[in-house]
C-alpha cells in the first residue's frame, strides 16, 4: 500500500496547543486532544478528518487535503451505535479510489434516540457535540412534554442544551412572549431559553455568540425553523427552506440529511432533519437532570424506594398538595421514566424479570384489595 506523509506531521514539532491551533482542521473543531488521540494513525500514514455528511455507506469527510468522498466499508459495526455519523472524527486512508474511513476516534459526546424498529437499537443523530440547540416554534402551542423529552436526550448526550423559541416575531406583544419564555423555563430548569426571530434578527447575535464556542446541533420537529436559523447564523441561504402549513403549523422535511456547516463567527453547526419521533435511549440520568426538582424532593421522602403514589411521608406528593410542584411535571416525569425503563428492558434480561415481578406483585395486591372490598360489601 502506498504510504503518504500526513499533512499534520509538519505541526508535530511545535507544542501541541500551537500545532492544533494552526492545523487546517482547527475551524472544524480540531484541538490538541484530538491531535494526541490521532497520533498513532498519523504514524500509519492516515489523514485526520471530520465527517460532514453521511449518505448510504459513503460519507463526505473534510481533511487537511480537502473534502473527500469516503467509503465506510471498514467501519461497518455490529453495534448500530458505532455507525459513522455526522460530527465524527475519522482516520482516512488517502490511498486508493475511493478513499476509505479506516476507523473513528472515540466520541466525546453523542446525541442518541431510540429507533422506531421493534429491535432494541439506538440511532446516533450527531457526534462530538458541545451544544444541543432545541428549536421550538412559537407558531404553534408550546408542547412542554416534547421540550422535556428533547432535554432528557440532550443532557444524556453530554452536550449542554439550549432552548431556542423560534419565530418570536409571530407573538404579537412582549408580555405574551415573556409568558411563553416563562412556560418553557418551567420545563427546562437550569437551561437557557432564548427567543429568536430570523425575520427580525432578534436573538440571533446572542445565539451566534453561544455557538461560536464549539460544535452545535440543531434539533426539533419539522417546521421548527431550523434551516432558517442555520441560514441566519451562516449569513447566507445555504439550506433550503419550505413554508409550513397554515392549518397546523407543520412543515415538510426541508433538510433530509445531517450536514455539518462552518459558521463565519466561529464554531460549526450540524443541521438535522425534522424529527417526528424522539424516543428515549437509556436516558435515566438525562431524565433526572430535566426533573431535578423532583429528584431533590425524592431525597426527602420517608422511604428511599418511594414511588410517589400513595406512600406516607412522600415529599413529592406533599409538594403537589401545596402547589409548589405542578401535577403536569410529575406526570411527565413518570411517563419518561416508564418509557426509558421499557427501552432498557429490551436489552437487559434481569430488568425485564424485575418488571415482570413488579407487575405480578401489583396485580396480586390489586386482586387482594378487590377481594377484601367484596368481603366487606358482602358482610355489610
C-alpha positions as CSV (number, residue, x, y, z in Angstrom):
1,X,0.0,0.0,0.0
2,X,1.3,3.4,-0.9
3,X,2.2,5.4,2.2
4,X,1.8,9.2,2.4
5,X,3.2,11.7,4.9
6,X,0.2,13.2,6.7
7,X,-0.1,16.9,6.3
8,X,-0.4,17.3,10.0
9,X,3.1,15.9,10.6
10,X,4.6,19.3,10.0
11,X,2.8,20.6,13.0
12,X,4.0,17.9,15.4
13,X,7.3,19.6,16.0
14,X,5.5,22.6,17.6
15,X,3.9,22.4,21.0
16,X,0.5,20.6,21.0
17,X,-1.5,23.7,21.6
18,X,0.3,25.6,18.9
19,X,0.1,22.9,16.3
20,X,-3.6,22.2,17.0
21,X,-4.4,25.9,16.6
22,X,-2.6,26.1,13.3
23,X,-4.0,22.9,12.0
24,X,-6.1,23.1,8.8
25,X,-9.0,21.4,10.6
26,X,-9.0,23.8,13.6
27,X,-12.0,25.7,12.3
28,X,-13.9,22.3,12.3
29,X,-13.1,21.7,16.0
30,X,-9.7,20.1,15.9
31,X,-7.8,20.6,19.1
32,X,-4.7,19.2,21.0
33,X,-6.8,16.3,22.5
34,X,-7.9,15.1,19.1
35,X,-4.3,15.5,17.8
36,X,-3.0,13.4,20.7
37,X,-5.6,10.7,20.0
38,X,-4.9,10.7,16.3
39,X,-1.1,10.4,16.6
40,X,-1.0,6.5,16.2
41,X,-3.0,6.8,13.0
42,X,-0.8,9.6,11.7
43,X,2.2,7.3,12.1
44,X,0.4,4.8,9.8
45,X,0.0,7.4,7.1
46,X,-3.7,8.1,7.6
47,X,-5.3,11.5,7.4
48,X,-7.5,13.0,10.1
49,X,-10.9,14.2,9.0
50,X,-14.3,15.2,10.3
51,X,-17.4,13.7,8.8
52,X,-19.7,16.5,7.4
53,X,-22.3,14.3,5.7
54,X,-23.3,10.6,5.6
55,X,-25.2,9.0,2.7
56,X,-25.8,5.3,2.1
57,X,-22.5,3.8,3.1
58,X,-20.5,6.8,1.9
59,X,-19.6,10.0,3.7
60,X,-18.1,13.4,3.0
61,X,-15.0,13.9,5.1
62,X,-13.1,17.2,5.4
63,X,-9.4,16.5,5.7
64,X,-6.2,18.7,5.6
65,X,-6.1,17.8,1.9
66,X,-9.7,18.9,1.2
67,X,-13.1,17.3,1.3
68,X,-13.2,13.7,0.1
69,X,-15.9,11.2,-0.6
70,X,-15.0,8.1,1.5
71,X,-16.3,4.6,1.8
72,X,-17.3,3.4,5.3
73,X,-16.9,-0.3,4.5
74,X,-14.2,-0.9,7.0
75,X,-16.1,0.6,9.9
76,X,-19.5,-1.2,9.5
77,X,-20.1,-2.4,13.1
78,X,-22.4,-4.9,14.6
79,X,-23.3,-2.2,17.1
80,X,-25.5,0.4,15.4
81,X,-24.2,2.9,17.9
82,X,-20.9,2.8,16.1
83,X,-22.2,3.6,12.6
84,X,-20.4,6.6,11.0
85,X,-22.3,9.8,11.9
86,X,-22.1,13.5,11.1
87,X,-19.7,15.0,13.5
88,X,-17.4,12.0,13.9
89,X,-13.6,12.4,13.7
90,X,-12.2,9.7,11.4
91,X,-8.9,8.3,10.2
92,X,-9.0,8.3,6.4
93,X,-6.8,6.2,4.1
94,X,-5.7,8.6,1.3
95,X,-4.6,5.7,-0.9
96,X,-7.0,4.3,-3.4
97,X,-10.1,5.4,-5.2
98,X,-12.4,5.7,-3.5
99,X,-10.8,6.5,-0.2
100,X,-11.8,4.7,3.0
101,X,-12.6,5.6,6.6
102,X,-10.4,3.1,8.5
103,X,-11.6,3.9,12.0
104,X,-13.3,6.5,14.1
105,X,-11.8,8.3,17.1
106,X,-13.7,7.7,20.4
107,X,-16.7,10.1,20.6
108,X,-16.7,12.7,23.4
109,X,-20.5,13.1,23.2
110,X,-23.3,11.6,21.2
111,X,-27.0,12.6,20.8
112,X,-28.9,9.3,20.6
113,X,-32.5,8.4,20.3
114,X,-34.3,5.0,20.0
115,X,-35.3,3.9,16.6
116,X,-38.9,3.0,15.5
117,X,-37.7,-0.6,15.0
118,X,-39.0,-3.3,17.3
119,X,-35.4,-4.3,17.9
120,X,-33.6,-2.6,20.7
121,X,-31.5,-0.2,18.7
122,X,-30.3,3.4,19.2
123,X,-29.6,5.9,16.5
124,X,-26.8,8.4,16.8
125,X,-28.0,11.7,15.3
126,X,-24.9,13.8,15.9
127,X,-21.4,13.1,17.4
128,X,-18.9,15.2,19.3
129,X,-21.4,18.0,20.1
130,X,-20.9,20.7,22.7
131,X,-24.3,22.5,22.4
132,X,-27.7,20.9,21.7
133,X,-30.0,23.6,20.4
134,X,-33.6,22.6,20.7
135,X,-35.7,24.7,18.3
136,X,-39.3,25.2,19.5
137,X,-41.5,27.2,17.1
138,X,-43.9,29.8,18.6
139,X,-46.1,29.4,15.5
140,X,-48.0,26.7,17.4
141,X,-48.9,26.0,21.0
142,X,-45.9,25.1,23.2
143,X,-45.6,21.4,23.9
144,X,-43.8,21.3,27.2
145,X,-43.7,17.5,27.3
146,X,-41.8,17.4,24.0
147,X,-39.4,20.0,25.3
148,X,-38.7,17.8,28.4
149,X,-38.2,14.8,26.1
150,X,-35.6,16.6,23.9
151,X,-33.9,17.9,27.0
152,X,-33.6,14.4,28.6
153,X,-31.7,13.2,25.5
154,X,-29.6,16.4,25.3
155,X,-28.5,16.1,28.9
156,X,-27.8,12.3,28.4
157,X,-25.6,13.1,25.4
158,X,-23.1,15.1,27.4
159,X,-23.8,18.3,25.5
160,X,-25.1,21.5,27.0
161,X,-28.8,22.1,26.0
162,X,-30.2,25.4,24.9
163,X,-33.9,26.1,24.2
164,X,-34.5,28.4,21.2
165,X,-38.0,29.7,20.8
166,X,-38.0,30.3,17.1
167,X,-40.4,32.6,15.1
168,X,-40.7,35.0,18.0
169,X,-41.9,37.7,15.6
170,X,-45.2,35.8,15.4
171,X,-46.0,36.7,19.0
172,X,-47.9,40.0,19.0
173,X,-46.7,41.6,22.2
174,X,-43.8,41.5,24.6
175,X,-46.0,40.4,27.5
176,X,-47.2,37.4,25.7
177,X,-43.6,36.5,24.7
178,X,-42.4,36.7,28.3
179,X,-45.2,34.3,29.4
180,X,-44.1,31.8,26.7
181,X,-40.5,32.1,27.9
182,X,-41.5,31.5,31.5
183,X,-43.6,28.4,30.4
184,X,-40.6,27.0,28.6
185,X,-38.3,27.7,31.6
186,X,-40.7,25.8,33.8
187,X,-40.0,22.7,31.7
188,X,-36.3,23.4,31.5
189,X,-34.7,24.1,34.9
190,X,-31.1,25.3,34.6
191,X,-31.4,25.7,30.8
192,X,-31.2,29.0,29.0
193,X,-34.3,29.8,27.0
194,X,-33.7,32.2,24.1
195,X,-36.5,33.7,21.9
196,X,-35.2,34.4,18.4
197,X,-36.6,35.6,15.1
198,X,-34.8,35.0,11.8
199,X,-37.2,37.6,10.3
200,X,-36.3,40.5,12.6
201,X,-32.9,39.3,13.8
202,X,-34.0,39.2,17.4
203,X,-31.7,37.0,19.5
204,X,-29.6,35.9,16.5
205,X,-26.4,37.7,17.8
206,X,-26.8,36.0,21.2
207,X,-27.2,32.6,19.6
208,X,-24.2,33.2,17.3
209,X,-22.0,34.0,20.3
210,X,-23.1,30.8,22.0
211,X,-22.5,28.5,19.1
212,X,-19.1,30.1,18.3
213,X,-17.6,28.1,21.1
214,X,-17.5,24.6,19.6
215,X,-19.9,22.2,17.8
216,X,-23.7,22.7,18.0
217,X,-26.5,20.5,16.7
218,X,-29.9,21.9,15.7
219,X,-32.8,19.7,16.8
220,X,-36.6,20.0,16.5
221,X,-39.7,18.9,14.7
222,X,-40.4,19.7,11.1
223,X,-41.5,23.3,10.8
224,X,-39.5,24.5,13.8
225,X,-37.4,26.8,11.5
226,X,-34.1,25.0,11.9
227,X,-32.9,25.6,8.4
228,X,-33.9,29.2,8.6
229,X,-31.9,29.6,11.8
230,X,-29.0,27.9,10.1
231,X,-29.1,30.4,7.3
232,X,-29.3,33.3,9.7
233,X,-26.2,32.0,11.6
234,X,-24.3,31.4,8.4
235,X,-25.4,34.7,6.8
236,X,-26.4,33.0,3.5
237,X,-29.1,30.9,2.1
238,X,-27.3,27.6,2.1
239,X,-30.1,25.5,3.5
240,X,-33.4,25.1,1.6
241,X,-36.4,26.5,3.3
242,X,-40.1,25.5,2.8
243,X,-43.2,27.1,4.0
244,X,-45.2,25.4,6.8
245,X,-48.9,24.6,6.6
246,X,-51.2,27.3,8.0
247,X,-53.7,24.7,9.3
248,X,-51.5,23.0,11.9
249,X,-48.1,24.8,11.7
250,X,-46.4,21.6,10.5
251,X,-43.7,21.6,7.9
252,X,-42.2,19.2,5.4
253,X,-38.7,17.8,5.8
254,X,-36.6,20.6,4.2
255,X,-33.4,19.0,5.5
256,X,-33.1,15.3,4.5
257,X,-29.6,14.7,5.8
258,X,-27.4,15.8,8.7
259,X,-25.0,18.4,7.5
260,X,-22.0,20.0,9.3
261,X,-21.6,23.6,8.4
262,X,-18.8,26.0,9.4
263,X,-20.0,29.3,10.9
264,X,-18.4,32.6,10.0
265,X,-18.3,33.7,13.6
266,X,-16.6,30.6,14.7
267,X,-17.8,27.1,15.6
268,X,-19.6,24.5,13.5
269,X,-23.3,23.7,13.2
270,X,-25.0,20.3,12.5
271,X,-28.4,20.8,10.9
272,X,-30.7,17.8,11.2
273,X,-34.0,16.8,9.5
274,X,-37.2,17.4,11.4
275,X,-37.8,14.6,14.0
276,X,-41.3,13.1,14.0
277,X,-40.5,10.8,16.9
278,X,-38.0,11.3,19.7
279,X,-37.8,8.1,21.7
280,X,-35.6,7.9,24.8
281,X,-32.5,5.7,24.7
282,X,-31.1,4.7,28.1
283,X,-31.5,8.3,29.3
284,X,-32.2,7.8,33.0
285,X,-29.6,10.4,34.1
286,X,-30.9,12.8,31.5
287,X,-34.5,12.4,32.8
288,X,-33.2,13.1,36.3
289,X,-31.5,16.2,35.2
290,X,-34.6,17.5,33.5
291,X,-36.7,16.9,36.6
292,X,-34.0,17.8,39.1
293,X,-36.6,19.4,41.5
294,X,-38.4,16.0,41.7
295,X,-35.2,14.1,42.3
296,X,-34.3,16.6,45.1
297,X,-37.8,16.2,46.7
298,X,-37.4,12.4,46.4
299,X,-34.4,12.6,48.7
300,X,-36.7,13.9,51.4
301,X,-39.2,11.1,51.2
302,X,-39.6,8.8,54.2
303,X,-38.9,5.7,52.2
304,X,-35.8,5.5,49.9
305,X,-37.8,3.5,47.4
306,X,-40.8,5.7,47.4
307,X,-42.9,5.5,44.2
308,X,-44.6,8.9,44.9
309,X,-48.0,7.4,44.5
310,X,-49.6,6.9,47.9
311,X,-46.8,6.4,50.4
312,X,-46.9,8.2,53.7
313,X,-44.2,10.8,54.2
314,X,-43.8,11.4,50.4
315,X,-42.2,14.8,49.9
316,X,-43.1,14.7,46.2
317,X,-46.9,14.3,46.9
318,X,-46.6,17.0,49.6
319,X,-45.2,19.4,47.0
320,X,-48.2,18.5,44.7
321,X,-50.6,19.2,47.5
322,X,-49.1,22.6,48.4
323,X,-48.9,23.6,44.8
324,X,-45.1,24.0,44.6
325,X,-44.8,21.1,42.1
326,X,-47.2,21.1,39.1
327,X,-49.1,17.9,38.6
328,X,-48.1,18.0,34.9
329,X,-44.4,17.8,35.8
330,X,-44.9,14.7,37.9
331,X,-47.0,13.0,35.2
332,X,-44.4,13.8,32.5
333,X,-41.6,12.6,34.8
334,X,-43.4,9.3,35.4
335,X,-44.1,8.9,31.7
336,X,-40.5,9.4,30.6
337,X,-39.2,7.1,33.4
338,X,-41.6,4.3,32.3
339,X,-40.6,4.7,28.6
340,X,-36.9,4.7,29.5
341,X,-37.3,1.6,31.6
342,X,-39.0,-0.2,28.7
343,X,-36.2,0.7,26.4
344,X,-33.6,-0.6,28.8
345,X,-35.6,-3.8,29.4
346,X,-35.3,-4.7,25.7
347,X,-31.6,-5.3,26.2
348,X,-31.5,-6.2,30.0
349,X,-32.9,-9.6,30.8
350,X,-32.6,-9.1,34.5
351,X,-34.5,-5.8,34.4
352,X,-37.2,-7.5,32.3
353,X,-37.6,-10.1,35.0
354,X,-37.8,-7.4,37.7
355,X,-40.5,-5.6,35.8
356,X,-42.5,-8.8,35.4
357,X,-42.2,-9.5,39.1
358,X,-43.3,-6.0,39.9
359,X,-46.3,-6.4,37.6
360,X,-47.3,-9.7,39.2
361,X,-46.9,-8.2,42.7
362,X,-49.0,-5.2,41.8
363,X,-51.6,-7.5,40.2
364,X,-51.7,-9.7,43.3
365,X,-52.1,-6.6,45.5
366,X,-54.9,-5.4,43.3
367,X,-56.7,-8.7,43.4
368,X,-56.3,-8.9,47.2
369,X,-57.7,-5.4,47.6
370,X,-60.7,-6.3,45.4
371,X,-61.4,-9.5,47.4
372,X,-61.2,-7.6,50.6
373,X,-63.5,-4.9,49.2
374,X,-66.0,-7.6,48.1
375,X,-65.8,-9.3,51.5
376,X,-66.6,-6.0,53.3
377,X,-69.5,-5.5,50.8
378,X,-71.0,-9.0,51.5
379,X,-70.7,-8.5,55.3
380,X,-72.5,-5.2,55.1
